[in-house]
Amino acid sequence: MNYSRPMTLMEVISDTVSHCPDGTRGIAEELDKAESTLYSELNPNVVNGDGKRSHKLGFLDWVKILRKTGDHRSFYKLGESLNIISIPMSDFIPNQDDKKNWLNHIAEISKETGEAVTELADSASRNNLLNTTQRKKVKKETYEAIQALASLYKSL
């Protein structure tokens, strides 16, 4: 889909459903509902005689869509609207008695954080503003550092 404006949350969910390998029919079957019902739930313009939406996608069905498709754009979109960042965590589960495992993970956090700060400092020292490429590099390194910290947080 190509939009000149940002997609709404419902548009992102609809795009996820329509572009998943199983298609709308497969998702509808997974949700145990008719395909036409799912279409109505995903289309905010379907209204009844009172001018109110005739169908609404339920929260638990949305969670099933997230799990089934693996497309979390709508989840990130919701977080963005609430000023919350959602980051997938690694499966790091340390053995409580294995100090080496913990130390290695802490070293990984330090490495990722150092790379993010280094990239930002290098970019800023070359000029006052970050260009698009520099922003992408800094954003990537920062994301990886946050992921490493989130994994530590989860394990504690």
N, C-alpha and C positions, 0 to 999 in steps of 0.2 A: 504494500500500500504506500502510496506517495501522497503526503499531506503537506500543505503549505503552513499548517499550524500544528502544534503538538497534539498528539492523539489523547483523547480522554481515556480514563481507566476502562470504561466499557468498550471502547474501540480497541484498546490493546487486548483485552480478554477475547473479544470477537475475532481479532486478527490471529491470536494464538489458536483458537479453536478451528478457524477456517484453514489455517496453514499446517496443522499437525498432520502427521502421516495417516492417521485413522480418519481424518476429516470430521466434519460436523456429525455425520451419522455415527461414527465410532464413539465419539464423545457422548452423544445422546444415549447410545446403548449403555455405555459405562455408567451414566447417571440414571439409567432406567426411566427414560422419558422419551417422548416422541421428538423426532428431529425438528418438527415445526414448533414445538413448545420451546426447545432450546433456542431456536432462531428468535422467537418472540422475547425470550428472556434477555438475549444479547442485544436486541434492538430497542433503544430507549424511545423510539418514535412510535412503537406499537401501543396504542391507547384504546381504552374501552369507550363506551358511550358517554361516560362522565368526564372524559378528557384525561383520565389517570392511566398510568401504565397498567396494562392488562397482566403482564407477567414480570417477575423480578427474579434474577439469579440469586440463589441462596448462598450464604457464606460457605457452608459445607460442600456444596457443589463446586464452588470456585476453588476450594482447596483440592478437591478431586481433580479438577482440570489442571491445576498446578502440578500435582503429582503425576498425573497421566502423561502430560505433554513434556514436562521438564522445562517448560518455558516460563521463567519467573519474571518476565518483564512487567507484568501487571502487579506483582508483589512489590517490585522495586518502584513502580509508579506510585503505588499507594504510600510506600515509605517516603518517597520524595515529597508527596503532598502533605505529609505529617512532619516533615523536616527530620526524618529518620533515615539512617543509612543501613542497609541490609547487606551483609557480606557472608558468602558461604564459608563455613569453617572446615578446616582439614579434619581428618579422622584421627588426629594425634590423641592417643590415650596413653599417658605414661604409666609405667609400673611405679607405684608409690615408693618402692624400695630401690629403684634403679636411678641413682643420682646421675650417672653418666647420660641417661636418656633425657633427664630434665636439663642438665647443663647443655647438651647438644641443642635442645629446643630453644633455650634462652640465647644461645649463640646465634641461632637462625633468626630470632627476633632482632637481635642487635645488628646482624648483617643486613637484613631487609630495611630496617630503620635507617641505618647508615647509608645505604644506597639511595634511599629517597631523599635524605638531607643533602647528600653529595650532589645528586642530580639537580636539585633545586639551587644549591649554592653555585654550581658550575654555570648553570643557565643564567642566574641573576648576575654573576660577575662579568659575563660577556656583554650584557646589555641590561637596561632597566626593566624591560618588559619581556615576558616569556612568549615566544611564538608558538604556533599550534603544535609543532613537533616537540618542542621542549615541554609544553604543558602535558602532552600525552605521555612522555617519558616519566615526568615527575608524578603524574597521576597513577601510572602503572606501578612504579616503585612504592608509592604511598599505599596503594591498594594491597600490595603484597605484604607490606609491613603490618597493616591493620589486620589482614588475615592471620598472620602469625601470632599477633597479640590476642586476637579473638579465640584462636585455638588454645592458647594458654589459659585464657579466662574460662573457657568451656571446661578444660581439664581440672581446674581448681574447684 
